[in-house]
C-alpha cells in the first residue's frame, strides 16, 4: 500500500523558490571562498566601474559575443 499526501501547488512553488535562493547563496559563497573566483569578481567589478562591458538582450547576442 502506497502512502501519499497532498501538497498545495502554492506551497510547492514557495519551497522550490526558497531552495533556488539557497542554491544561489551557496554558489556565491563558494565563488567568494575560491581565491581565483574572488579575483574574477574583483576584476569584473573594476571593469563595470570603468564602463568596460557590453550588454546583450538575447541569447543569440551572447553567443556572438563569446565567439
Residue frames as a rotation matrix with the C-alpha (Angstrom) as fourth column:
UNK 1
0.581 0.814 0.000 0.00
0.814 -0.581 0.000 0.00
0.000 0.000 -1.000 0.00
UNK 2
-0.395 -0.713 0.579 1.47
0.709 -0.638 -0.302 3.35
0.585 0.291 0.757 -1.07
UNK 3
0.205 0.394 -0.896 1.29
0.849 -0.527 -0.037 6.27
-0.487 -0.753 -0.443 1.30
UNK 4
-0.468 -0.329 0.820 0.93
0.733 -0.663 0.152 9.78
0.493 0.672 0.552 -0.10
UNK 5
-0.145 0.417 -0.897 -0.01
0.655 -0.639 -0.403 13.30
-0.741 -0.647 -0.180 0.91
UNK 6
0.472 0.335 0.815 -1.40
0.826 -0.492 -0.276 16.25
0.308 0.804 -0.509 -0.99
UNK 7
-0.380 -0.624 -0.683 0.72
0.713 -0.668 0.213 19.39
-0.589 -0.406 0.699 -1.16
UNK 8
0.701 0.651 -0.289 -0.86
0.339 -0.662 -0.668 22.65
-0.627 0.371 -0.685 -2.31
UNK 9
0.495 -0.494 0.715 0.75
0.815 -0.023 -0.580 23.97
0.303 0.869 0.391 -5.50
UNK 10
0.738 -0.206 0.642 1.48
-0.211 -0.975 -0.070 27.33
0.641 -0.084 -0.763 -3.88
UNK 11
0.772 -0.471 0.426 3.43
-0.410 0.142 0.901 25.63
-0.485 -0.870 -0.083 -1.06
UNK 12
0.542 -0.563 0.624 5.36
0.682 0.729 0.066 23.52
-0.492 0.390 0.778 -3.55
UNK 13
0.571 -0.295 0.766 6.20
0.527 -0.584 -0.617 26.62
0.630 0.756 -0.178 -5.60
UNK 14
0.807 -0.250 0.535 7.31
-0.511 -0.751 0.420 28.51
0.297 -0.612 -0.733 -2.47
UNK 15
0.697 -0.561 0.447 9.53
-0.018 0.609 0.793 25.60
-0.717 -0.560 0.414 -1.40
UNK 16
0.500 -0.487 0.716 11.08
0.863 0.346 -0.367 25.39
-0.069 0.802 0.594 -4.87
UNK 17
0.635 -0.233 0.737 11.78
0.146 -0.900 -0.410 29.13
0.759 0.368 -0.537 -4.98
UNK 18
0.844 -0.312 0.437 13.26
-0.523 -0.301 0.797 29.04
-0.117 -0.901 -0.417 -1.48
UNK 19
0.577 -0.644 0.502 15.60
0.398 0.759 0.515 26.21
-0.713 -0.098 0.694 -2.42
UNK 20
0.532 -0.366 0.764 16.64
0.758 -0.195 -0.622 28.07
0.377 0.910 0.173 -5.58
UNK 21
0.762 -0.232 0.605 17.58
-0.331 -0.942 0.055 31.10
0.557 -0.242 -0.794 -3.46
UNK 22
0.743 -0.513 0.430 19.59
-0.302 0.316 0.899 28.94
-0.597 -0.798 0.080 -1.06
UNK 23
0.538 -0.535 0.651 21.41
0.770 0.627 -0.120 27.42
-0.344 0.566 0.749 -4.04
UNK 24
0.632 -0.275 0.724 22.28
0.341 -0.740 -0.579 30.90
0.696 0.613 -0.374 -5.32
UNK 25
0.790 -0.334 0.513 23.65
-0.604 -0.563 0.564 31.91
0.100 -0.756 -0.647 -1.92
UNK 26
0.651 -0.555 0.518 25.74
0.092 0.736 0.671 28.74
-0.753 -0.389 0.530 -1.70
UNK 27
0.542 -0.443 0.714 27.12
0.833 0.173 -0.525 29.29
0.109 0.880 0.463 -5.21
UNK 28
0.705 -0.267 0.657 28.06
-0.132 -0.960 -0.249 32.86
0.697 0.088 -0.711 -4.29
UNK 29
0.758 -0.427 0.493 29.77
-0.558 -0.032 0.829 31.75
-0.339 -0.904 -0.263 -1.09
UNK 30
0.619 -0.526 0.583 31.65
0.535 0.826 0.177 29.05
-0.575 0.202 0.793 -2.97
UNK 31
0.577 -0.374 0.726 32.86
0.615 -0.386 -0.688 31.60
0.537 0.843 0.007 -5.52
UNK 32
0.698 -0.272 0.662 33.95
-0.455 -0.883 0.118 34.03
0.552 -0.384 -0.740 -2.81
UNK 33
0.767 -0.420 0.485 35.80
-0.294 0.442 0.847 31.31
-0.571 -0.792 0.216 -0.89
UNK 34
0.544 -0.564 0.622 37.81
0.801 0.570 -0.183 30.46
-0.251 0.598 0.761 -4.01
UNK 35
-0.102 -0.673 -0.733 40.82
0.304 -0.723 0.621 32.77
-0.947 -0.159 0.279 -4.50
UNK 36
-0.898 -0.236 0.372 40.50
0.406 -0.115 0.907 32.69
-0.171 0.965 0.199 -8.30
UNK 37
-0.071 0.965 0.251 36.76
0.933 -0.025 0.360 33.30
0.354 0.260 -0.899 -8.09
UNK 38
0.476 0.190 -0.859 37.28
0.653 -0.731 0.200 36.28
-0.589 -0.656 -0.472 -5.82
UNK 39
-0.559 -0.741 -0.373 39.82
0.206 -0.560 0.803 37.73
-0.804 0.372 0.465 -8.25
UNK 40
-0.700 0.390 0.598 37.35
0.673 0.080 0.735 37.27
0.239 0.917 -0.319 -11.15
UNK 41
0.365 0.896 -0.251 34.71
0.928 -0.328 0.177 39.10
0.076 -0.298 -0.952 -9.13
UNK 42
0.186 -0.382 -0.905 37.06
0.405 -0.810 0.425 41.97
-0.895 -0.446 0.004 -8.30
UNK 43
-0.842 -0.527 0.118 38.16
0.288 -0.253 0.923 42.28
-0.457 0.811 0.365 -11.92
UNK 44
-0.374 0.789 0.488 34.54
0.849 0.079 0.523 42.26
0.374 0.610 -0.699 -13.12
UNK 45
0.516 0.558 -0.649 33.59
0.791 -0.601 0.112 44.98
-0.328 -0.572 -0.752 -10.62
UNK 46
-0.238 -0.701 -0.673 36.51
0.217 -0.713 0.666 47.13
-0.947 0.012 0.322 -11.76
UNK 47
-0.888 -0.045 0.457 35.57
0.457 0.011 0.889 46.66
-0.045 0.999 0.011 -15.43
UNK 48
0.073 0.994 0.085 31.99
0.970 -0.090 0.224 47.60
0.230 0.066 -0.971 -14.59
UNK 49
0.383 0.017 -0.923 33.08
0.548 -0.809 0.213 50.79
-0.744 -0.587 -0.320 -12.81
UNK 50
-0.576 -0.709 -0.406 35.19
0.029 -0.514 0.857 51.74
-0.817 0.482 0.317 -15.83
UNK 51
0.332 0.794 -0.510 32.31
-0.616 -0.227 -0.754 51.04
-0.714 0.564 0.414 -18.23
UNK 52
-0.552 -0.631 -0.546 34.26
-0.833 0.379 0.404 48.23
-0.048 0.677 -0.734 -19.89
UNK 53
-0.630 0.422 0.652 31.34
0.161 0.892 -0.422 45.95
-0.760 -0.160 -0.630 -20.59
UNK 54
-0.831 0.471 -0.297 28.74
-0.430 -0.204 0.880 45.23
0.354 0.858 0.372 -23.23
UNK 55
-0.366 0.788 0.495 25.09
-0.544 0.251 -0.801 44.38
-0.755 -0.562 0.337 -22.82
UNK 56
-0.955 0.153 -0.254 23.16
-0.121 0.581 0.805 41.66
0.270 0.799 -0.536 -24.62
UNK 57
-0.374 0.901 0.221 19.40
-0.894 -0.286 -0.346 41.38
-0.248 -0.327 0.912 -24.89
UNK 58
0.748 0.628 -0.214 19.16
-0.663 0.725 -0.189 37.85
0.036 0.283 0.958 -26.23
UNK 59
0.543 -0.537 0.645 20.95
-0.012 0.764 0.646 34.53
-0.839 -0.358 0.409 -26.11
UNK 60
0.705 -0.293 0.646 21.95
0.708 0.247 -0.662 34.94
0.035 0.924 0.382 -29.76
UNK 61
0.740 -0.461 0.491 23.75
-0.318 -0.882 -0.349 38.19
0.593 0.102 -0.798 -28.89
UNK 62
0.584 -0.531 0.615 25.55
-0.635 0.174 0.753 36.43
-0.506 -0.830 -0.236 -26.06
UNK 63
0.649 -0.316 0.692 26.60
0.473 0.880 -0.041 33.65
-0.596 0.354 0.721 -28.43
UNK 64
0.772 -0.341 0.537 28.00
0.396 -0.403 -0.825 36.20
0.498 0.849 -0.176 -30.89
UNK 65
0.682 -0.498 0.535 29.97
-0.661 -0.733 0.160 37.90
0.313 -0.462 -0.830 -28.11
UNK 66
0.509 -0.467 0.723 31.53
-0.476 0.547 0.689 34.65
-0.717 -0.695 0.056 -26.94
UNK 67
0.847 -0.184 0.499 32.67
0.478 0.673 -0.564 33.51
-0.232 0.716 0.658 -30.38
